[in-house]
Amino acid sequence: MKMRFVILGLAIMLFSCEKKVDTRPNVLFILADDQGWGDMSSHGNTVLETPVLDKLAASGAEFEHFYVSPLCAPTRASLLTGRYHLKTGATSVSNGLEIMDTEETTLAELFKANGYETGIFGKWHNGSHFPNRPTDQGFDEFIGFCAGHLTNYFDSYLDSNLTEIKSKGYITDYLADKVVDFIDRKKDKPFFCYVPFNAPHSPFQVPDAYFDKYKSKGLDDELASIYGMVDNLDFNIGRLLQKLEDEGLAQNTIVIFMTDNGPNGMRFNGNMKGIKGHVDEGGVRVPAIIRWPGKIEAGLKIESIAAHIDWFPTLQQLCGLKEIEGRELDGESQKALLTNENYEQRDRSIFSHVAFLEKELKDHPGTFRNTQYRFVLKENPEVYDMLNDPEQKEDIAAKDTAMTQSFLMEYKKWFAESSKYYRSVKPVEVNTTFVELPAYEASFGGKLKYEEGHGWAHDWLKNWTSTSDQMSWLIKASEGTEMEVWLKYTCPISEIGSEIVVQIGQNNIKAKIEKAYDPPLIPSPDRVKRKEAYEKEWAILKIGKIKIPKGENQLVLKATNVKNQEVAEVMSVVLGK
């Protein structure tokens, strides 16, 4: 009798354990950087080879008309929050305009609140300061970089949570290694793994085998580099999918692949008008694939329009996640359409806007797409019938002025609502142990200018020739504090001796540049001349301690005496405790 009770008890325990197994699906969300719609062989590209992506599309559902923002950081903010990028604070790609508001609720925060393990491996590009970093926005693990690009894709310096590490080998291969490791460690729990690869964003660096493959097809160096980077990306995506298979996770893992904007240059893109940075169809229409074996029909082609803002509500419903408090979503769930449930098709407008690095936010260039038309606002309104003119050859705005005026009013209403909380300069929180204020986030005046010119990631300020030149950063302290201040600089021996001052409110500290440091640029394995700034090493000058008052203040750096022709070149000001 006792034995029967023991057996019965064990059976009850085993049944209880089985009931507690979490069967919710994992999510592997893969994002490519600057890969256009035409950068897939299944989309009609007869030169590029993407067998893995082609097979992924055939084994899952593909959105035929899927839209994003025209630039990197805005798209990332929208896919993570389910909201239009203007509302999130991420309006452009550098100068602090790429920062997503910490008050936004991300997919990582949603999944984490529902008991998922969360990790990001690759390019964040939505803020590099507390509290805007990946680990502040719901990710348990982060290996990658926060800016818009790296200066070197081989043996790169990366962030690992709050620690700098040096990767080994080619960056795409390395990031794939880390994703494989994450899956291996988290395979017994539901996970949300976000993999924003940085290929094929410039600078154009790629292993020889991939470059040589496309050079042998007669391509120029730039296109051979880009296609080689995509080919390598395709191979590494295959490694991730194989890992799911090897661990028995493929059936219960939702895999998403998409890209963040149109192609980063003129190349095959299905005869669409526009590239990265443009608000025409070719700048905002991208590949978008979702696979969930047994739940989403293989080979499904979805003709209705959808967008990056739709992933948040779609994944929330597909994974059965409980809602958490957050701002109102703009996206619409595609669950019913993907799983063949009753779905009432309706027309909708999907909006977008592009801003570059100007601080004044204009309402143009902007656009929206509905089922039939694309409205474009540049200097003047344009309207295209996309069903009959998918290449946007004929602007029909003048043929139907009433429709054009209606579209213009619809767009302007959206822009006004979406941009009403725009702030051109955002304060950097300093109540932490370490803050680096890079030159590309500075406001500056006088004769100062950027080395490369645009102020993209890793650029620095030069031509500091006068006491009237100054650079400043808006900082914010939740309580008064005191911090050490350092300057990252270079200065040839012929220019040493200038005196500088750092001011915050009524407080200031002074220093003299007495140590020369003028290293050459670090050689880079670029296949073509890059658009971005090159990389070099920097000297560090300890300036001293300064008191920082509570609230928002400008940190100002300027010279009180210019000894010779130029004070120094400046990479950043560093605050630390």
LOVO-247748 format. One record per residue (C-alpha): x, y, z; residue in three letters. Coordinates in pm, whole numbers, plus 50000, padded with zeros to 5 digits. Each point is the difference from the previous one (the first is absolute). Example, Ala and Ser with C-alpha at 12.3 -4.5 7.8 and 13.67 -1.06 7.14 Angstrom:
# residues 2
512304955050780ALA501375034449934SER
//
This chain:
# residues 577
500005000050000MET502815024250091LYS501724992549668MET496825009549812ARG499825033150182PHE503685006549921VAL499444992749630ILE496875021650000LEU501935028150169GLY502814998249746LEU497485000549717ALA498355031250146ILE503415016750037MET500984991849644LEU496655012749872PHE500465032150197SER503505004849856CYS498704994849647GLU497335025950053LYS502625025750102LYS502034996449680VAL499875033249816ASP498964992449643THR499785035849881ARG502035005549683PRO503495014349991ASN500635029749771VAL503105004749786LEU499755034649842PHE502685006449735ILE500545034849854LEU502415008449718ALA501495034849961ASP499605018349666ASP499004968549810GLN497385010249745GLY496954981449874TRP501954990649688GLY502864984450196ASP498524965049989MET500264975649713SER496344990050042SER499055036349928HIS501464998449651GLY503655008050072ASN501884978449750THR503475007350140VAL499654997850378LEU499644965750163GLU497844997450314THR498924963450023PRO499295001250373VAL497735030449983LEU498264985949694ASP499314967250184LYS498855019050309LEU497495019349790ALA498764967849840ALA499544983150338SER498165029350158GLY497915030349910ALA501355029949809GLU498495034750002PHE500055012549643GLU499475036450098HIS501735006250330PHE501115035050102TYR502535015650234VAL501635033750062SER502595013049750PRO502924998350248LEU501504975650252CYS499285013150349ALA496405011149931PRO499074965549867THR501544982950303ARG498045022050239ALA496754992649817SER500404962249982LEU500954998650369LEU497095021750121THR497174995749749GLY499935037849963ARG500965024749729TYR503605010650047HIS499225037250033LEU498014992150314LYS502884980450154THR502565028149977GLY502174981449745ALA499825024049707THR503354994849827SER503304981050024VAL502515020450206SER500545031750208ASN497684985950267GLY497104999249755LEU500214962049993GLU499134996650369ILE496724982750084MET498205013450305ASP500464978050304THR496275003350073GLU499264979049691GLU499074963650060THR502074976349789THR499394964649882LEU502804989350234ALA498185015350297GLU496764983349893LEU501624965649966PHE502015004050320LYS496895009450198ALA498454967749871ASN502854978350125GLY502134997749686TYR503815001149984GLU501055029649784THR503165006549803GLY501255023449728ILE503034993249782PHE501035027149755GLY499185036349928LYS497735018150248TRP500095035949865HIS497335013750237ASN502175016250268GLY503394994050162SER499435017150336HIS498104989450311PHE497014994849999PRO499754994449624ASN502324970449953ARG498764964849915PRO500444987750358THR497915029650119ASP497264991549751GLN499204964050087GLY502924979449873PHE501744976650245ASP503024995749773GLU501645022849744PHE503014994549779ILE500405025349722GLY500215037549959PHE497715029450062CYS500985023949720ALA499014999849634GLY503014980549878HIS503394986750100LEU503235013449855THR501404965149952ASN498164967249940TYR502964977550075PHE501164994650361ASP497615027350113SER499595016750336TYR496494992650129LEU497875005650307ASP499114969950214SER497365013350237ASN502135027050169LEU503434986349910THR502105005849688GLU501214968449829ILE501904992749680LYS498424975949756SER501954975149790LYS499704997749626GLY497295014349778TYR497205017450187ILE497044981249841THR501634966450071ASP500755010650357TYR496485012350073LEU498564967649862ALA502324981050236ASP498575019350293LYS496414993449893VAL500734962749974VAL501445001450351ASP496935018850129PHE497644974249852ILE502114972250149ASP499795015350348ARG496335010149985LYS498504970549810LYS498094987350303ASP498155032950050LYS498005021749763PRO502225027149852PHE499805031649792PHE503235003849804CYS500435031749794TYR502814998149743VAL500535033449824PRO503004991849781PHE501915030149863ASN500544986149648ALA499985012849731PRO500345035150150HIS503205017949907SER502965001050042PRO500204972749741PHE502114972850159GLN499534963249925VAL502124968250006PRO501954992649681ASP498014969249898ALA496735019149986TYR501525030649829PHE501834979049742ASP496844980349921LYS498195031349881TYR503015016549841LYS500254969149782SER496485008049878LYS501245033249862GLY498695023350274LEU501785031450115ASP501655000350344ASP497065016450180GLU497314976849870LEU502264969550039ALA500495010450363SER496305005450066ILE498934967449838TYR502834981850175GLY498835014050334MET496424988749930VAL501224965649888ASP501944996450326ASN496945012050192LEU497894973749824ASP502494973050099PHE499955010750366ASN496215001350009ILE500174964149882GLY502194991950300ARG497385014350236LEU497184980549836LEU502084968250014GLN500595005650371LYS496245000950055LEU499714967349808GLU502834983450192ASP498445009250335GLU496504989249900GLY498765035950026LEU499055007449639ALA496354989750034GLN499455022550299ASN502005030449892THR498605029549809ILE502715012349763VAL499725034849851ILE502275015449740PHE499785035549872MET502245029249910THR500025035650127ASP499725021549685ASN500595000349627GLY503404991449847PRO503025021450090ASN500725008849638GLY498694997049648MET499674963349906ARG497324975049907PHE496865006950202ASN497114987849788GLY499815032449797ASN498665018650303MET500695036950035LYS502255010250289GLY502714985850224ILE501005003550365LYS499105034450132GLY497225004949743HIS496285000050075VAL499074984549667ASP499084963149975GLU503564987349957GLY501185017650312GLY497404985350234VAL498874966549855ARG502064970950131VAL500004961950026PRO498004986550294ALA499704962950076ILE498514981350295ILE500204962450055ARG498254978950262TRP499724963749883PRO496564985350037GLY498475033250104LYS500735022449699ILE499454985649653GLU503184993549802ALA500265020649682GLY497275024550105LEU500245033249810LYS498275029150171ILE498965027449758GLU498465024450247SER502275027650128ILE501714996650338ALA502825017150185ALA502684998650269HIS497535014250253ILE497924968149964ASP502534975950155TRP499335010750360PHE496254991950004PRO500474970149768THR502594983150222LEU498045008550311GLN497024980749863GLN501954971649836LEU501874992950325CYS497015005550228GLY501735027250201LEU498245020050267LYS499865037149929GLU502175023450205ILE499495036850061GLU501345021949723GLY499265026249740ARG497354995349733GLU501054978049708LEU499785010649636ASP500464965049859GLY497334974449921GLU500274963050078SER500424977649697GLN499274968150200LYS496624992449844ALA501395004249650LEU503054978450074LEU498044971750163THR497064999449756ASN497475012050255GLU497035021349907ASN501585032149881TYR498185030849884GLU502175017149740GLN499915037750018ARG501915028449848ASP502485018550218ARG502705026449963SER503594992650101ILE502025031750058PHE503675008149993SER502345029750020HIS503715006449960VAL502185025050182ALA503735001949965PHE502215018250253LEU498355034249998GLU498575010150337LYS496925016549852GLU497404973349934LEU498185007449675LYS496854982349884ASP501724988349682HIS501224977749848PRO497114978250113GLY497634974449859THR497204975550056PHE498914968949814ARG496504985749988ASN498844970349796THR499945018849669GLN501885032750035TYR503285014050125ARG499895036250112PHE503395017250009VAL500745034450142LEU503305014949892LYS499945036749901GLU496574993849848ASN497464971950039PRO500264970049768GLU497554971349954VAL500614966649829TYR497604971949913ASP502094970750124MET497694973149864LEU500315012649643ASN503345018250028ASP502214981350250PRO503145016949865GLU498595034850080GLN500485013049649LYS496985023049994GLU499135025250270ASP496215003549986ILE499695026850269ALA498895026649749ALA497404977049841LYS497934997150317ASP500625030450215THR497204991550243ALA501544966050077MET503475015750025THR498785026350244GLN498264973250208SER503224979650011PHE502015030850095LEU497675007650291MET500154963650115GLU503795000449995TYR500355033950173LYS497634989050275LYS502114968850058TRP503245019850002PHE498685025850246ALA498784973150241GLU503134978749968SER502545028050041SER498405021150271LYS502454988050266TYR503105003049781TYR503105012650176ARG503075008249791SER502504997550286VAL499474973650266LYS501705001650340PRO502434972450096VAL499514985250347GLU503165003450211VAL498924984050327ASN501934968649917THR503584987750032THR501175007849648PHE498775021949713VAL501805006749673GLU498815030449808LEU501164994949640PRO500815028449765ALA497314988549757TYR497365008050264GLU501355034950074ALA498535033449911SER502815022749884PHE500775034249859GLY502805021149861GLY502324984049745LYS499704964550137LEU499064973149750LYS499794962349973TYR502924980449859GLU497794980949753GLU497355026849979GLY496644984450090HIS500474992350367GLY499134963449963TRP501144974950262ALA503735001650090HIS500535034049836ASP501965026350194TRP500365037750019LEU502995018949863LYS501035035449901ASN499905011750363TRP501925031949932THR498485027450215SER498785008250350THR496625007249839SER499694963749883ASP498074978350242GLN498224966850020MET497264990750244SER497844971050116TRP496675001950182LEU500204978950316ILE497484991750271LYS500574991550366ALA497104986750209SER501985011550302GLU503125021050046GLY503234980649963THR503745003349944GLU501874982149721MET503454997149851GLU500425014149650VAL502334986949728TRP500585011149641LEU500674975949713LYS502165019549756TYR502885000249754THR502525028149960CYS503305001849806PRO503095011950187ILE499965032749808SER496615009050151GLU500354991450370ILE499615026550267GLY496415012349963SER497885005050311GLU496454986950018ILE497035002350235VAL496954978450070VAL496965018750134GLN496794986250150ILE497715027050132GLY502075022550229GLN502704973750046ASN503114996049788ASN503334981649990ILE503065008149793LYS502844980449847ALA502915003749760LYS500714977349706ILE503654991750058GLU500334965049858LYS500254995249625ALA498234970449842TYR499514998549625ASP499634964049877PRO499224990849640PRO496604986749896LEU499574963050066ILE500174980449671PRO496654985549900SER499324971449757PRO497475020249799ASP499324987649648ARG499035035249888VAL500605034350151LYS497615004350289ARG497545028250062LYS500424998050379GLU502855012950217ALA503004977250039TYR501194987450337GLU502935011950209LYS501244997850357GLU499545028150249TRP501945014350293ALA498185005250329ILE500495031950201LEU498755000950360LYS498535034550052ILE498764996450359GLY496884998350214LYS496965021849946ILE496725004450186LYS496884994249794ILE496815017250120PRO496644982550004LYS497945003849684GLY500935007349640GLU503215018849923ASN502355005449711GLN503474984950027LEU502145024449801VAL503554993749876LEU502045028949864LYS503505014749999ALA501145029150214THR503305002749814ASN501014986249659VAL503774995250011LYS500624994549629ASN497704992949704GLN497634973650139GLU499084988150349VAL499354963149929ALA497704976049823GLU497264986750229VAL498344965950006MET498075003350327SER499685012850353VAL499764972750264VAL498335003150340LEU500574974050267GLY500014992750371LYS
//
